Amino acid sequence: MAYNNSTDALRLLILLRLYGGRITRFSGAVTILTDGLPYFFVQVTWEDGSQYGITAYGEEAIELQKETTRMT
């Protein structure tokens, strides 16, 4: 699967929802790490139990959190 950033990756994975993919875990809010960098995490799980994690930092973390919130 090819993607440009973490938000695109999430969109592609959720597009596969038709095939059983769903968001099963995510950070909730953007976390600010000790170095001041924003961080966000999303986990997508398929019906067969396979899981994919997407982590994002900086501006991508903020965008990924917005997209995840919109999709859940």
C-alpha positions in Angstrom: 0.0 0.0 0.0 1.5 3.4 -1.0 0.6 6.6 0.9 2.0 10.1 1.3 1.5 10.6 5.0 -0.1 9.0 8.1 -3.5 10.5 7.3 -3.5 9.0 3.8 -2.5 5.7 5.3 -5.4 5.8 7.7 -7.8 6.7 4.9 -6.5 3.8 2.8 -6.8 1.3 5.6 -10.3 2.4 6.5 -11.3 2.2 2.9 -10.6 -1.5 3.4 -13.5 -1.4 5.9 -15.5 -3.0 3.2 -13.2 -6.0 3.7 -13.5 -6.1 7.5 -11.1 -3.4 8.7 -12.0 -1.1 11.6 -10.3 1.3 14.0 -9.8 -0.6 17.3 -7.5 1.7 19.3 -6.2 5.2 19.1 -4.5 7.7 21.4 -7.7 9.8 21.9 -5.9 13.1 22.1 -2.7 14.3 20.6 0.1 13.8 23.2 2.9 16.2 23.5 6.2 14.3 24.0 8.9 15.4 26.4 10.8 17.0 23.5 7.6 19.1 22.6 6.7 17.0 19.6 3.0 16.1 19.1 2.3 12.4 18.8 -0.7 10.3 17.8 -1.4 6.6 17.3 -4.1 4.6 15.5 -4.6 0.8 15.3 -6.7 -0.8 12.6 -7.8 -4.5 12.9 -9.2 -6.8 10.3 -11.7 -9.6 10.9 -8.9 -12.2 10.5 -7.2 -10.6 13.5 -4.3 -8.9 11.7 -3.5 -5.4 13.0 -1.8 -2.4 11.6 -0.5 0.6 13.6 0.0 4.1 12.3 2.1 6.5 14.3 2.4 10.2 13.5 4.5 13.1 14.8 4.3 16.8 14.5 1.7 18.3 12.2 0.9 14.9 10.9 -0.2 13.8 14.4 -2.7 16.6 14.5 -4.1 15.8 11.1 -4.2 12.0 11.9 -6.1 12.8 15.1 -8.7 14.9 13.2 -9.2 12.2 10.6 -9.5 9.5 13.2 -12.1 11.5 15.2 -14.0 12.1 12.0 -14.1 8.4 11.1 -15.1 7.1 14.6 
